Amino acid sequence: MQCFVLDVIFFLEGLCHGFIRSAGRVCFFILLFASLGAQAAVPRRVILLQSFGRQFDPFTTFTADFRLELAQLSPEPVDFYDVALATARFDDSDEAPFVDYLRALFKDRPVDLVVPMGGPAVRFAQKYRPRLFPEVPMLLSSVDQRMLQNAVLSPRDAVVAVRHEPRLYVESILRLLPNTTNIVIVWGNSPLERFWTDEFERTIKEIGHGVGSEHFRQLSFEEMKSRAAHLPPHSAIFFGGILLDARGIPQTGDALQTLSAAANAPMFGLHDYQLGQGIVGGPLVSIRELSQQSALAAVRLLRGEAPASVRPPPAGHARPTYDWRELRRWQIPLASLPPGALIQFREPTPWDRYKWHIV
């Protein structure tokens, strides 16, 4: 009996030691995997270099969609740094202090990707790349192809560009409003906006057909509203955007909606996010699709793909889309729309609403 008790004690003692050893192994592997998980969770640093700032459209829409898409697609967490190129608002600005600021800010913070957004940011990034980020991959995004025609791309540059076609916009207006004799070009007075004003004025002149043009870049926003309310008959307004008015005042709020409400002529736009804010519509460029393409490209770069291999064809115009409410407001017949056009915000007719009651 005594031997039996001793055997049981030895058995239990061995079992306890075995359990302790097994528990120790489990704890070891838990700590090991936790350590590996902590290492895998190191965030990727991505600099978003804004041409004007996140509060300016179209960069507001592009940046919000890009951040969301990249955060969802990236297997690692992403640490975004938003940097605004304020010097893009002015002519002949001294960029040296801003360059020194960026060098100091990221001196001890390794960066995985730099994403310049828009023409001014792309120009700045390429100009100062040797001093700022000589070895860091760059994704030149949300930039018109014209801004890259004379640029020298390095092997470290990926590109997701867009191609705006002023002629398509102007012809779209004349298709819906063939009696148009005056097209008002609405952009602000920053260097980038003056560039696009000149592009559209040149296009209207080339098309001819007795169509003249005027622009708002030398007006304050209050003067723009007043002029828009008193345009001559057979006028149309093309709203590109207002970053800065002639007084240097940023227009970051509801400038499009305010101007549309005051105007006595139909207003057309440039990008898809403007639909529903007062424009009739047309062959708009999709900022949302552009941001999604840029996010996909960013993921490829963060995975180590060669930047020079990430250069898809420039994004073009989407399917013509129109706001039903604006078509009714300006009495534009649906028959004048191009084949295959989409119509949004269509309100149901009394028959649609009360069909069974009427029956």
BELDA-V125077 format. One record per pair of residues at least 6 apart in sequence whose C-alpha atoms are under 6 Angstrom apart, sorted by the first residue. I is the first residue (numbers start at 1). J is the second residue. If there is no record, write none. Layout:
I/J  I/J
This chain:
41/76  43/77  43/78  43/79  44/78  44/79  45/79  45/111  45/112  46/80  46/112  46/113  46/114  47/80  47/81  47/114  47/115  48/81  48/82  48/115  49/83  49/84  49/115  49/116  49/117  50/83  50/84  50/85  50/117  51/85  51/118  51/120  51/121  52/84  52/85  52/86  53/84  54/60  55/252  56/252  62/287  62/291  65/291  66/291  66/295  69/295  70/295  87/93  89/190  103/132  113/137  113/138  114/138  115/138  115/139  115/140  116/122  116/140  117/141  117/142  118/142  118/143  119/143  137/156  138/157  138/158  139/158  139/159  140/159  141/160  141/161  142/161  143/161  144/161  144/162  144/163  145/161  145/162  145/163  155/308  156/307  157/307  157/308  158/307  158/308  158/310  158/311  159/311  160/294  161/314  162/314  162/315  163/314  163/316  166/200  176/336  180/234  180/235  181/211  181/212  181/234  182/211  182/212  182/213  182/235  183/213  183/235  183/236  183/237  184/213  184/214  184/215  184/237  184/238  185/215  185/238  186/215  186/216  186/238  186/239  186/240  187/193  187/217  187/240  187/241  187/242  188/217  188/242  188/243  188/244  188/245  189/217  189/244  189/245  189/246  190/244  218/246  219/246  220/245  220/246  220/247  225/259  228/263  229/262  229/263  229/264  235/265  236/265  236/266  237/267  238/267  238/268  238/269  239/268  239/269  240/270  242/251  243/250  243/251  244/250  244/251  257/277  257/278  260/278  267/279  268/279  268/280  268/281  269/279  270/284  271/284  271/285  271/286  272/284  272/285  272/286  280/322  280/323  280/326  281/321  281/322  282/320  282/321  283/317  283/318  283/319  283/320  284/317  284/318  285/317  285/318  320/341  321/341  321/342  321/343  322/343  323/343  323/344  323/345  324/343  324/344  324/345  324/346
